[in-house]
């Protein structure tokens, strides 16, 4: 199963990017092992998201 982790889009250089508007605050980008990326809000339940990702990865 894919591990959920925060992803930086600047290659890890410099400070973390600042949100451009209040709408972007709390968002999170998740990188999946296959290279796909998922955008979710910070209030998403990690356990529920993990179950959804597990179900979607089944053949």
C-alpha distance matrix in Angstrom:
0.0 3.8 6.5 9.5 12.7 16.2 17.3 21.0 22.6 25.6 24.2 24.5 28.3 30.5 29.9 27.1 28.3 30.3 29.8 32.5 33.1 32.3 30.1 27.6 27.5 24.4 22.2 18.8 17.1 13.3 12.2 9.0 8.3 10.5 13.2 13.4 14.4 14.7 17.7 18.0 20.7 20.5 21.3 18.1 16.7 13.4 12.5 13.6 11.7 8.3 9.7 10.9 7.9 6.3 9.9 10.4 7.9 9.9 12.9
3.8 0.0 3.8 6.5 9.4 12.7 13.6 17.2 18.8 21.9 20.5 20.9 24.7 26.8 26.3 23.5 24.6 26.7 26.3 29.0 29.7 29.2 27.1 24.4 24.4 21.4 19.1 15.6 13.6 9.7 8.5 5.6 5.6 8.5 10.4 10.5 11.2 11.7 14.7 15.3 18.1 18.0 19.4 16.4 15.6 12.1 12.4 13.5 10.9 8.1 10.7 11.2 7.7 8.0 11.5 11.1 9.1 12.1 14.9
6.5 3.8 0.0 3.8 6.3 10.0 11.6 15.2 17.5 20.3 18.9 18.7 22.5 24.4 23.6 20.9 22.4 24.5 24.4 27.4 28.2 27.5 25.8 22.9 22.5 19.4 17.5 13.9 12.4 8.8 8.2 7.0 7.5 11.0 11.9 12.3 11.9 12.2 14.4 14.6 16.9 16.0 17.7 15.2 14.3 10.6 11.4 13.4 10.9 8.4 11.8 12.8 9.9 10.6 14.2 14.1 12.7 15.6 18.6
9.5 6.5 3.8 0.0 3.8 7.1 9.4 13.1 15.6 18.5 17.8 17.4 21.1 22.5 21.3 18.2 19.6 21.3 21.0 24.0 24.6 23.8 22.1 19.3 18.7 15.6 13.8 10.3 9.3 6.1 7.1 7.4 9.5 12.5 12.5 12.0 10.5 10.0 11.4 11.3 13.2 12.3 14.1 11.9 11.6 8.1 10.1 11.9 9.1 7.9 11.7 12.2 9.9 11.7 14.9 14.7 14.1 17.4 20.5
12.7 9.4 6.3 3.8 0.0 3.8 6.4 9.9 12.8 15.4 14.7 13.9 17.5 18.8 17.6 14.7 16.4 18.3 18.5 21.8 22.7 22.2 21.0 17.8 17.0 14.3 12.7 9.0 8.2 5.9 7.0 8.8 10.7 13.8 12.9 12.9 10.8 10.9 11.6 11.8 13.3 12.0 14.6 13.3 13.6 10.4 13.1 14.9 12.2 11.5 15.3 15.7 13.4 15.4 18.6 18.0 17.4 20.8 23.7
16.2 12.7 10.0 7.1 3.8 0.0 3.8 6.8 9.9 12.5 12.5 11.4 14.8 15.7 14.2 11.1 12.6 14.6 14.9 18.2 19.4 19.2 18.2 14.8 14.0 11.7 10.2 6.7 6.2 5.9 7.7 10.7 13.0 15.6 13.8 13.5 10.7 10.7 10.4 10.9 11.9 10.7 14.0 13.5 14.6 12.2 15.4 16.9 14.1 14.3 18.0 17.9 15.9 18.3 21.3 20.3 20.0 23.6 26.4
17.3 13.6 11.6 9.4 6.4 3.8 0.0 3.8 6.4 9.2 9.1 9.0 12.4 13.9 13.1 10.2 11.2 13.9 14.5 17.3 19.1 19.6 18.6 14.9 14.9 13.4 11.2 7.9 6.0 6.2 6.6 10.2 12.3 14.3 11.8 11.9 9.3 10.4 10.4 12.1 13.7 13.3 16.8 16.2 17.7 15.3 18.5 19.6 16.4 16.6 20.2 19.6 17.1 19.7 22.5 21.0 20.5 24.2 26.5
21.0 17.2 15.2 13.1 9.9 6.8 3.8 0.0 3.8 5.6 6.3 6.0 8.9 10.4 10.0 7.4 8.3 11.5 12.9 15.5 17.9 19.0 18.4 14.7 14.8 14.2 12.3 9.8 8.3 9.7 9.8 13.5 15.3 17.0 13.9 14.3 11.8 13.1 12.6 14.5 15.6 15.3 19.0 18.9 20.8 18.7 22.0 23.1 19.9 20.3 23.9 23.2 20.8 23.5 26.1 24.4 23.9 27.7 29.9
22.6 18.8 17.5 15.6 12.8 9.9 6.4 3.8 0.0 3.8 5.7 7.4 9.3 11.0 11.3 9.0 8.5 11.9 12.9 14.7 17.5 19.2 18.3 14.6 15.6 15.7 13.3 11.3 9.2 11.0 10.7 14.3 16.1 16.9 13.4 13.7 11.4 13.2 12.7 15.3 16.8 17.2 20.9 20.7 23.0 21.1 24.4 25.0 21.6 22.2 25.6 24.4 21.9 24.8 27.1 24.9 24.6 28.4 30.1
25.6 21.9 20.3 18.5 15.4 12.5 9.2 5.6 3.8 0.0 3.8 5.4 6.0 7.9 9.2 8.2 8.0 11.8 13.7 15.3 18.6 20.6 20.4 16.7 17.5 18.0 16.1 14.5 12.8 14.6 14.0 17.6 18.9 19.8 16.4 17.1 15.1 17.0 16.4 18.8 19.9 20.0 23.8 24.0 26.1 24.2 27.6 28.4 25.1 25.6 29.1 28.0 25.5 28.2 30.7 28.6 28.0 31.8 33.5
24.2 20.5 18.9 17.8 14.7 12.5 9.1 6.3 5.7 3.8 0.0 3.8 5.6 8.9 10.8 10.2 11.2 15.0 17.1 19.0 22.1 23.9 23.5 19.8 20.3 20.2 18.3 16.0 13.9 14.7 13.4 16.6 17.2 18.4 15.2 16.7 15.3 17.7 17.8 20.3 21.7 21.6 25.3 25.1 26.8 24.4 27.5 28.7 25.3 25.2 28.8 28.0 25.1 27.5 30.3 28.2 27.2 30.9 32.5
24.5 20.9 18.7 17.4 13.9 11.4 9.0 6.0 7.4 5.4 3.8 0.0 3.8 6.5 8.1 8.0 10.1 13.8 16.4 18.8 21.8 23.2 23.3 19.6 19.3 19.1 17.9 15.6 14.3 15.2 14.5 17.7 18.5 20.3 17.4 18.8 17.0 18.9 18.6 20.5 21.3 20.5 24.3 24.4 25.9 23.6 26.7 28.3 25.2 25.1 28.8 28.4 25.8 28.0 31.0 29.4 28.4 32.1 34.0
28.3 24.7 22.5 21.1 17.5 14.8 12.4 8.9 9.3 6.0 5.6 3.8 0.0 3.8 6.8 8.3 10.0 13.6 16.6 18.6 21.9 23.7 24.3 20.7 20.5 20.9 19.9 18.2 17.2 18.5 18.0 21.3 22.1 23.6 20.5 21.8 20.0 21.9 21.3 23.2 23.8 23.0 26.8 27.3 29.0 26.9 30.2 31.7 28.6 28.7 32.4 31.9 29.3 31.7 34.6 32.9 32.0 35.7 37.5
30.5 26.8 24.4 22.5 18.8 15.7 13.9 10.4 11.0 7.9 8.9 6.5 3.8 0.0 3.8 6.6 8.4 11.4 14.9 16.9 20.2 21.9 23.0 19.6 19.1 19.9 19.5 18.4 18.1 19.9 20.0 23.6 24.7 26.4 23.3 24.2 21.9 23.3 22.1 23.6 23.5 22.6 26.3 27.4 29.2 27.5 30.9 32.4 29.6 30.0 33.7 33.3 31.0 33.5 36.4 34.8 34.2 37.9 40.0
29.9 26.3 23.6 21.3 17.6 14.2 13.1 10.0 11.3 9.2 10.8 8.1 6.8 3.8 0.0 3.8 6.3 8.6 12.2 14.7 17.6 19.0 20.4 17.1 16.0 16.9 17.0 16.3 16.7 18.8 19.6 23.3 24.9 26.8 23.8 24.2 21.5 22.2 20.6 21.5 21.0 19.8 23.4 24.8 26.7 25.3 28.8 30.3 27.7 28.4 32.1 31.8 29.8 32.5 35.3 33.9 33.6 37.3 39.7
27.1 23.5 20.9 18.2 14.7 11.1 10.2 7.4 9.0 8.2 10.2 8.0 8.3 6.6 3.8 0.0 3.8 6.5 9.5 12.4 15.1 16.2 17.2 13.7 12.7 13.3 13.3 12.5 13.1 15.4 16.7 20.4 22.4 24.2 21.3 21.3 18.3 18.7 16.8 17.7 17.3 16.2 19.9 21.2 23.2 21.9 25.6 26.8 24.2 25.1 28.8 28.2 26.4 29.3 31.9 30.5 30.5 34.2 36.6
28.3 24.6 22.4 19.6 16.4 12.6 11.2 8.3 8.5 8.0 11.2 10.1 10.0 8.4 6.3 3.8 0.0 3.8 6.6 9.0 12.0 13.8 14.6 11.2 11.1 12.6 12.1 12.2 12.7 15.7 17.1 20.9 23.2 24.6 21.4 20.9 17.8 18.0 15.7 16.9 16.4 16.1 19.8 21.1 23.7 22.8 26.6 27.3 24.5 25.9 29.4 28.4 26.7 29.9 32.1 30.4 30.7 34.5 36.7
30.3 26.7 24.5 21.3 18.3 14.6 13.9 11.5 11.9 11.8 15.0 13.8 13.6 11.4 8.6 6.5 3.8 0.0 3.8 6.4 9.0 10.6 12.2 9.3 8.8 11.1 11.5 12.7 14.1 17.5 19.4 23.2 25.9 27.2 24.1 23.2 19.7 19.3 16.5 17.0 15.8 15.4 18.8 20.7 23.5 23.2 27.0 27.6 25.1 26.9 30.2 29.2 28.0 31.3 33.3 31.8 32.4 36.2 38.5
29.8 26.3 24.4 21.0 18.5 14.9 14.5 12.9 12.9 13.7 17.1 16.4 16.6 14.9 12.2 9.5 6.6 3.8 0.0 3.8 5.6 7.2 8.4 5.8 5.9 8.9 9.2 11.3 13.1 16.7 19.2 22.7 25.8 26.9 23.9 22.3 18.7 17.7 14.5 14.8 13.3 13.6 16.7 18.7 21.8 22.0 25.8 25.9 23.5 25.7 28.7 27.4 26.6 30.0 31.7 30.1 31.2 34.9 37.2
32.5 29.0 27.4 24.0 21.8 18.2 17.3 15.5 14.7 15.3 19.0 18.8 18.6 16.9 14.7 12.4 9.0 6.4 3.8 0.0 3.8 7.2 8.3 6.8 8.3 11.8 11.7 14.1 15.5 19.3 21.5 25.0 28.1 28.8 25.6 23.9 20.4 19.5 16.2 16.8 15.5 16.5 19.3 21.2 24.6 25.0 28.7 28.4 25.9 28.4 31.2 29.5 28.8 32.4 33.8 31.9 33.2 36.8 39.0
33.1 29.7 28.2 24.6 22.7 19.4 19.1 17.9 17.5 18.6 22.1 21.8 21.9 20.2 17.6 15.1 12.0 9.0 5.6 3.8 0.0 3.8 5.3 5.6 7.0 10.7 11.2 14.4 16.4 20.1 22.8 26.1 29.4 30.2 27.2 25.1 21.5 19.9 16.2 16.2 14.3 15.4 17.6 19.8 23.3 24.3 28.0 27.4 25.2 28.1 30.6 28.9 28.6 32.3 33.4 31.8 33.4 36.9 39.2
32.3 29.2 27.5 23.8 22.2 19.2 19.6 19.0 19.2 20.6 23.9 23.2 23.7 21.9 19.0 16.2 13.8 10.6 7.2 7.2 3.8 0.0 3.8 5.4 5.3 8.7 10.2 13.7 16.4 20.0 23.1 26.2 29.7 30.6 28.0 25.7 22.0 19.8 16.0 15.1 12.5 13.3 14.9 17.6 21.0 22.4 25.9 25.3 23.6 26.6 29.0 27.5 27.7 31.2 32.3 31.0 32.9 36.2 38.7
30.1 27.1 25.8 22.1 21.0 18.2 18.6 18.4 18.3 20.4 23.5 23.3 24.3 23.0 20.4 17.2 14.6 12.2 8.4 8.3 5.3 3.8 0.0 3.8 5.7 8.2 8.4 12.1 14.5 17.9 21.1 23.9 27.5 28.2 25.7 23.1 19.4 17.0 13.2 12.3 10.2 12.0 13.5 15.5 19.2 20.6 24.1 23.0 21.2 24.3 26.5 24.7 24.9 28.5 29.3 27.9 29.9 33.2 35.6
27.6 24.4 22.9 19.3 17.8 14.8 14.9 14.7 14.6 16.7 19.8 19.6 20.7 19.6 17.1 13.7 11.2 9.3 5.8 6.8 5.6 5.4 3.8 0.0 3.8 6.3 5.8 9.1 11.3 14.9 17.9 20.9 24.5 25.3 22.6 20.3 16.6 14.6 10.9 10.6 8.9 10.4 12.9 14.6 18.2 19.0 22.6 22.0 19.7 22.5 25.0 23.3 23.1 26.7 27.9 26.3 28.0 31.4 33.8
27.5 24.4 22.5 18.7 17.0 14.0 14.9 14.8 15.6 17.5 20.3 19.3 20.5 19.1 16.0 12.7 11.1 8.8 5.9 8.3 7.0 5.3 5.7 3.8 0.0 3.8 5.6 8.9 12.0 15.3 18.5 21.6 25.1 26.4 24.0 21.9 18.1 16.0 12.4 11.2 8.6 8.7 11.2 13.7 16.9 17.8 21.5 21.3 19.4 22.1 24.8 23.6 23.5 26.9 28.4 27.3 28.8 32.2 34.9
24.4 21.4 19.4 15.6 14.3 11.7 13.4 14.2 15.7 18.0 20.2 19.1 20.9 19.9 16.9 13.3 12.6 11.1 8.9 11.8 10.7 8.7 8.2 6.3 3.8 0.0 3.8 6.6 10.2 12.9 16.5 19.3 22.7 24.4 22.3 20.3 16.5 14.1 10.7 8.8 5.8 5.0 7.8 10.2 13.2 14.0 17.7 17.8 16.0 18.6 21.4 20.5 20.5 23.7 25.3 24.5 26.0 29.3 32.2
22.2 19.1 17.5 13.8 12.7 10.2 11.2 12.3 13.3 16.1 18.3 17.9 19.9 19.5 17.0 13.3 12.1 11.5 9.2 11.7 11.2 10.2 8.4 5.8 5.6 3.8 0.0 3.8 7.0 10.0 13.5 16.3 19.8 21.1 19.0 16.7 12.9 10.6 7.1 5.9 4.3 5.5 8.7 9.7 13.1 13.4 17.1 16.7 14.3 16.9 19.7 18.4 18.0 21.4 22.9 21.7 23.2 26.6 29.3
18.8 15.6 13.9 10.3 9.0 6.7 7.9 9.8 11.3 14.5 16.0 15.6 18.2 18.4 16.3 12.5 12.2 12.7 11.3 14.1 14.4 13.7 12.1 9.1 8.9 6.6 3.8 0.0 3.8 6.5 9.9 12.8 16.3 17.9 15.8 13.9 10.2 8.3 5.7 5.3 5.8 6.1 9.7 9.6 12.3 11.5 15.2 15.3 12.5 14.4 17.6 16.5 15.5 18.8 20.8 19.5 20.5 24.0 26.8
17.1 13.6 12.4 9.3 8.2 6.2 6.0 8.3 9.2 12.8 13.9 14.3 17.2 18.1 16.7 13.1 12.7 14.1 13.1 15.5 16.4 16.4 14.5 11.3 12.0 10.2 7.0 3.8 0.0 3.8 6.6 9.8 13.2 14.5 12.1 10.3 6.7 5.7 4.5 6.5 8.6 9.6 12.8 11.9 14.2 12.8 16.1 16.2 12.8 14.1 17.3 15.9 14.2 17.5 19.5 17.8 18.3 22.1 24.5
13.3 9.7 8.8 6.1 5.9 5.9 6.2 9.7 11.0 14.6 14.7 15.2 18.5 19.9 18.8 15.4 15.7 17.5 16.7 19.3 20.1 20.0 17.9 14.9 15.3 12.9 10.0 6.5 3.8 0.0 3.8 6.4 9.8 11.5 9.9 8.4 5.5 5.1 6.3 7.8 10.5 11.0 13.7 11.9 13.4 11.1 13.9 14.3 10.7 11.3 14.6 13.5 11.2 14.2 16.6 15.1 15.2 18.9 21.4
12.2 8.5 8.2 7.1 7.0 7.7 6.6 9.8 10.7 14.0 13.4 14.5 18.0 20.0 19.6 16.7 17.1 19.4 19.2 21.5 22.8 23.1 21.1 17.9 18.5 16.5 13.5 9.9 6.6 3.8 0.0 3.8 6.7 8.3 6.4 6.0 4.5 6.6 9.0 11.2 14.2 14.8 17.5 15.4 16.6 13.9 16.2 16.7 13.0 12.7 15.9 14.8 11.7 14.3 16.8 14.9 14.2 17.9 20.1
9.0 5.6 7.0 7.4 8.8 10.7 10.2 13.5 14.3 17.6 16.6 17.7 21.3 23.6 23.3 20.4 20.9 23.2 22.7 25.0 26.1 26.2 23.9 20.9 21.6 19.3 16.3 12.8 9.8 6.4 3.8 0.0 3.8 5.5 5.5 5.3 5.9 7.7 11.0 12.9 16.2 16.9 19.0 16.3 16.9 13.9 15.4 15.7 12.2 11.1 13.8 12.8 9.3 11.3 13.9 12.0 10.7 14.4 16.4
8.3 5.6 7.5 9.5 10.7 13.0 12.3 15.3 16.1 18.9 17.2 18.5 22.1 24.7 24.9 22.4 23.2 25.9 25.8 28.1 29.4 29.7 27.5 24.5 25.1 22.7 19.8 16.3 13.2 9.8 6.7 3.8 0.0 3.8 5.5 7.3 9.1 11.5 14.8 16.7 19.9 20.3 22.4 19.7 19.8 16.5 17.5 18.2 15.0 13.1 15.6 15.1 11.3 12.2 15.0 13.3 10.9 14.2 15.9
10.5 8.5 11.0 12.5 13.8 15.6 14.3 17.0 16.9 19.8 18.4 20.3 23.6 26.4 26.8 24.2 24.6 27.2 26.9 28.8 30.2 30.6 28.2 25.3 26.4 24.4 21.1 17.9 14.5 11.5 8.3 5.5 3.8 0.0 3.8 5.7 8.9 11.6 15.2 17.7 21.2 22.2 24.2 21.4 21.8 19.0 19.9 19.9 16.6 15.1 17.0 15.8 12.0 13.1 15.2 12.7 10.4 13.6 14.4
13.2 10.4 11.9 12.5 12.9 13.8 11.8 13.9 13.4 16.4 15.2 17.4 20.5 23.3 23.8 21.3 21.4 24.1 23.9 25.6 27.2 28.0 25.7 22.6 24.0 22.3 19.0 15.8 12.1 9.9 6.4 5.5 5.5 3.8 0.0 3.8 6.6 10.1 13.3 16.2 19.7 20.8 23.3 20.9 21.9 19.2 20.8 20.9 17.2 16.4 18.8 17.2 13.7 15.5 17.6 14.9 13.3 16.8 17.7
13.4 10.5 12.3 12.0 12.9 13.5 11.9 14.3 13.7 17.1 16.7 18.8 21.8 24.2 24.2 21.3 20.9 23.2 22.3 23.9 25.1 25.7 23.1 20.3 21.9 20.3 16.7 13.9 10.3 8.4 6.0 5.3 7.3 5.7 3.8 0.0 3.8 6.9 10.4 13.3 17.0 18.6 20.9 18.3 19.7 17.5 19.2 18.6 14.9 14.8 16.9 14.8 11.6 14.2 15.7 12.7 12.0 15.7 16.8
14.4 11.2 11.9 10.5 10.8 10.7 9.3 11.8 11.4 15.1 15.3 17.0 20.0 21.9 21.5 18.3 17.8 19.7 18.7 20.4 21.5 22.0 19.4 16.6 18.1 16.5 12.9 10.2 6.7 5.5 4.5 5.9 9.1 8.9 6.6 3.8 0.0 3.8 6.8 10.0 13.5 15.2 17.6 15.4 17.3 15.3 17.6 17.1 13.3 13.9 16.4 14.4 11.7 14.8 16.5 13.8 13.8 17.6 19.3
14.7 11.7 12.2 10.0 10.9 10.7 10.4 13.1 13.2 17.0 17.7 18.9 21.9 23.3 22.2 18.7 18.0 19.3 17.7 19.5 19.9 19.8 17.0 14.6 16.0 14.1 10.6 8.3 5.7 5.1 6.6 7.7 11.5 11.6 10.1 6.9 3.8 0.0 3.8 6.5 10.2 12.3 14.4 12.0 14.2 12.8 15.3 14.3 10.6 12.0 14.4 12.1 10.2 13.8 15.1 12.8 13.8 17.4 19.5
17.7 14.7 14.4 11.4 11.6 10.4 10.4 12.6 12.7 16.4 17.8 18.6 21.3 22.1 20.6 16.8 15.7 16.5 14.5 16.2 16.2 16.0 13.2 10.9 12.4 10.7 7.1 5.7 4.5 6.3 9.0 11.0 14.8 15.2 13.3 10.4 6.8 3.8 0.0 3.8 7.1 9.7 12.0 10.5 13.4 12.8 15.8 14.8 11.4 13.7 16.1 13.9 12.8 16.6 17.8 15.8 17.2 20.7 23.0
18.0 15.3 14.6 11.3 11.8 10.9 12.1 14.5 15.3 18.8 20.3 20.5 23.2 23.6 21.5 17.7 16.9 17.0 14.8 16.8 16.2 15.1 12.3 10.6 11.2 8.8 5.9 5.3 6.5 7.8 11.2 12.9 16.7 17.7 16.2 13.3 10.0 6.5 3.8 0.0 3.8 6.5 8.3 6.8 10.1 10.2 13.4 12.2 9.4 12.3 14.7 12.8 12.6 16.2 17.3 16.1 17.9 21.2 23.9
20.7 18.1 16.9 13.2 13.3 11.9 13.7 15.6 16.8 19.9 21.7 21.3 23.8 23.5 21.0 17.3 16.4 15.8 13.3 15.5 14.3 12.5 10.2 8.9 8.6 5.8 4.3 5.8 8.6 10.5 14.2 16.2 19.9 21.2 19.7 17.0 13.5 10.2 7.1 3.8 0.0 3.8 5.5 5.8 9.5 10.6 14.0 13.1 11.2 14.3 16.6 15.2 15.5 18.9 20.1 19.3 21.2 24.3 27.2
20.5 18.0 16.0 12.3 12.0 10.7 13.3 15.3 17.2 20.0 21.6 20.5 23.0 22.6 19.8 16.2 16.1 15.4 13.6 16.5 15.4 13.3 12.0 10.4 8.7 5.0 5.5 6.1 9.6 11.0 14.8 16.9 20.3 22.2 20.8 18.6 15.2 12.3 9.7 6.5 3.8 0.0 3.8 5.5 8.3 9.2 12.8 12.9 11.4 14.0 16.7 16.1 16.4 19.4 21.1 20.8 22.3 25.4 28.6
21.3 19.4 17.7 14.1 14.6 14.0 16.8 19.0 20.9 23.8 25.3 24.3 26.8 26.3 23.4 19.9 19.8 18.8 16.7 19.3 17.6 14.9 13.5 12.9 11.2 7.8 8.7 9.7 12.8 13.7 17.5 19.0 22.4 24.2 23.3 20.9 17.6 14.4 12.0 8.3 5.5 3.8 0.0 3.8 6.3 8.7 11.7 11.3 10.9 13.9 15.8 15.5 16.6 19.4 20.6 20.8 22.7 25.4 28.7
18.1 16.4 15.2 11.9 13.3 13.5 16.2 18.9 20.7 24.0 25.1 24.4 27.3 27.4 24.8 21.2 21.1 20.7 18.7 21.2 19.8 17.6 15.5 14.6 13.7 10.2 9.7 9.6 11.9 11.9 15.4 16.3 19.7 21.4 20.9 18.3 15.4 12.0 10.5 6.8 5.8 5.5 3.8 0.0 3.8 6.1 8.8 7.8 7.1 10.4 12.2 11.7 12.9 15.7 16.8 17.0 19.1 21.6 25.0
16.7 15.6 14.3 11.6 13.6 14.6 17.7 20.8 23.0 26.1 26.8 25.9 29.0 29.2 26.7 23.2 23.7 23.5 21.8 24.6 23.3 21.0 19.2 18.2 16.9 13.2 13.1 12.3 14.2 13.4 16.6 16.9 19.8 21.8 21.9 19.7 17.3 14.2 13.4 10.1 9.5 8.3 6.3 3.8 0.0 3.8 5.6 5.4 6.2 8.7 10.1 10.8 12.4 14.3 15.6 16.7 18.5 20.7 24.2
13.4 12.1 10.6 8.1 10.4 12.2 15.3 18.7 21.1 24.2 24.4 23.6 26.9 27.5 25.3 21.9 22.8 23.2 22.0 25.0 24.3 22.4 20.6 19.0 17.8 14.0 13.4 11.5 12.8 11.1 13.9 13.9 16.5 19.0 19.2 17.5 15.3 12.8 12.8 10.2 10.6 9.2 8.7 6.1 3.8 0.0 3.8 5.5 5.0 6.0 8.7 9.9 10.4 12.1 14.2 15.2 16.3 18.7 22.4
12.5 12.4 11.4 10.1 13.1 15.4 18.5 22.0 24.4 27.6 27.5 26.7 30.2 30.9 28.8 25.6 26.6 27.0 25.8 28.7 28.0 25.9 24.1 22.6 21.5 17.7 17.1 15.2 16.1 13.9 16.2 15.4 17.5 19.9 20.8 19.2 17.6 15.3 15.8 13.4 14.0 12.8 11.7 8.8 5.6 3.8 0.0 3.8 5.4 5.1 6.3 8.8 10.0 10.6 12.5 14.4 15.4 17.2 20.9
13.6 13.5 13.4 11.9 14.9 16.9 19.6 23.1 25.0 28.4 28.7 28.3 31.7 32.4 30.3 26.8 27.3 27.6 25.9 28.4 27.4 25.3 23.0 22.0 21.3 17.8 16.7 15.3 16.2 14.3 16.7 15.7 18.2 19.9 20.9 18.6 17.1 14.3 14.8 12.2 13.1 12.9 11.3 7.8 5.4 5.5 3.8 0.0 3.8 5.4 5.1 6.4 8.7 9.9 10.7 12.5 14.4 16.0 19.6
11.7 10.9 10.9 9.1 12.2 14.1 16.4 19.9 21.6 25.1 25.3 25.2 28.6 29.6 27.7 24.2 24.5 25.1 23.5 25.9 25.2 23.6 21.2 19.7 19.4 16.0 14.3 12.5 12.8 10.7 13.0 12.2 15.0 16.6 17.2 14.9 13.3 10.6 11.4 9.4 11.2 11.4 10.9 7.1 6.2 5.0 5.4 3.8 0.0 3.8 5.4 5.1 6.2 8.5 9.9 10.6 12.3 14.7 18.2
8.3 8.1 8.4 7.9 11.5 14.3 16.6 20.3 22.2 25.6 25.2 25.1 28.7 30.0 28.4 25.1 25.9 26.9 25.7 28.4 28.1 26.6 24.3 22.5 22.1 18.6 16.9 14.4 14.1 11.3 12.7 11.1 13.1 15.1 16.4 14.8 13.9 12.0 13.7 12.3 14.3 14.0 13.9 10.4 8.7 6.0 5.1 5.4 3.8 0.0 3.8 5.5 5.1 6.1 8.6 9.9 10.6 12.8 16.4
9.7 10.7 11.8 11.7 15.3 18.0 20.2 23.9 25.6 29.1 28.8 28.8 32.4 33.7 32.1 28.8 29.4 30.2 28.7 31.2 30.6 29.0 26.5 25.0 24.8 21.4 19.7 17.6 17.3 14.6 15.9 13.8 15.6 17.0 18.8 16.9 16.4 14.4 16.1 14.7 16.6 16.7 15.8 12.2 10.1 8.7 6.3 5.1 5.4 3.8 0.0 3.8 5.5 5.1 6.2 8.6 9.9 11.1 14.9
10.9 11.2 12.8 12.2 15.7 17.9 19.6 23.2 24.4 28.0 28.0 28.4 31.9 33.3 31.8 28.2 28.4 29.2 27.4 29.5 28.9 27.5 24.7 23.3 23.6 20.5 18.4 16.5 15.9 13.5 14.8 12.8 15.1 15.8 17.2 14.8 14.4 12.1 13.9 12.8 15.2 16.1 15.5 11.7 10.8 9.9 8.8 6.4 5.1 5.5 3.8 0.0 3.8 5.4 5.1 6.2 8.7 10.4 13.7
7.9 7.7 9.9 9.9 13.4 15.9 17.1 20.8 21.9 25.5 25.1 25.8 29.3 31.0 29.8 26.4 26.7 28.0 26.6 28.8 28.6 27.7 24.9 23.1 23.5 20.5 18.0 15.5 14.2 11.2 11.7 9.3 11.3 12.0 13.7 11.6 11.7 10.2 12.8 12.6 15.5 16.4 16.6 12.9 12.4 10.4 10.0 8.7 6.2 5.1 5.5 3.8 0.0 3.8 5.5 5.1 6.2 9.0 12.3
6.3 8.0 10.6 11.7 15.4 18.3 19.7 23.5 24.8 28.2 27.5 28.0 31.7 33.5 32.5 29.3 29.9 31.3 30.0 32.4 32.3 31.2 28.5 26.7 26.9 23.7 21.4 18.8 17.5 14.2 14.3 11.3 12.2 13.1 15.5 14.2 14.8 13.8 16.6 16.2 18.9 19.4 19.4 15.7 14.3 12.1 10.6 9.9 8.5 6.1 5.1 5.4 3.8 0.0 3.8 5.5 5.2 6.7 10.5
9.9 11.5 14.2 14.9 18.6 21.3 22.5 26.1 27.1 30.7 30.3 31.0 34.6 36.4 35.3 31.9 32.1 33.3 31.7 33.8 33.4 32.3 29.3 27.9 28.4 25.3 22.9 20.8 19.5 16.6 16.8 13.9 15.0 15.2 17.6 15.7 16.5 15.1 17.8 17.3 20.1 21.1 20.6 16.8 15.6 14.2 12.5 10.7 9.9 8.6 6.2 5.1 5.5 3.8 0.0 3.8 5.5 5.6 9.0
10.4 11.1 14.1 14.7 18.0 20.3 21.0 24.4 24.9 28.6 28.2 29.4 32.9 34.8 33.9 30.5 30.4 31.8 30.1 31.9 31.8 31.0 27.9 26.3 27.3 24.5 21.7 19.5 17.8 15.1 14.9 12.0 13.3 12.7 14.9 12.7 13.8 12.8 15.8 16.1 19.3 20.8 20.8 17.0 16.7 15.2 14.4 12.5 10.6 9.9 8.6 6.2 5.1 5.5 3.8 0.0 3.8 5.6 8.1
7.9 9.1 12.7 14.1 17.4 20.0 20.5 23.9 24.6 28.0 27.2 28.4 32.0 34.2 33.6 30.5 30.7 32.4 31.2 33.2 33.4 32.9 29.9 28.0 28.8 26.0 23.2 20.5 18.3 15.2 14.2 10.7 10.9 10.4 13.3 12.0 13.8 13.8 17.2 17.9 21.2 22.3 22.7 19.1 18.5 16.3 15.4 14.4 12.3 10.6 9.9 8.7 6.2 5.2 5.5 3.8 0.0 3.8 6.5
9.9 12.1 15.6 17.4 20.8 23.6 24.2 27.7 28.4 31.8 30.9 32.1 35.7 37.9 37.3 34.2 34.5 36.2 34.9 36.8 36.9 36.2 33.2 31.4 32.2 29.3 26.6 24.0 22.1 18.9 17.9 14.4 14.2 13.6 16.8 15.7 17.6 17.4 20.7 21.2 24.3 25.4 25.4 21.6 20.7 18.7 17.2 16.0 14.7 12.8 11.1 10.4 9.0 6.7 5.6 5.6 3.8 0.0 3.8
12.9 14.9 18.6 20.5 23.7 26.4 26.5 29.9 30.1 33.5 32.5 34.0 37.5 40.0 39.7 36.6 36.7 38.5 37.2 39.0 39.2 38.7 35.6 33.8 34.9 32.2 29.3 26.8 24.5 21.4 20.1 16.4 15.9 14.4 17.7 16.8 19.3 19.5 23.0 23.9 27.2 28.6 28.7 25.0 24.2 22.4 20.9 19.6 18.2 16.4 14.9 13.7 12.3 10.5 9.0 8.1 6.5 3.8 0.0
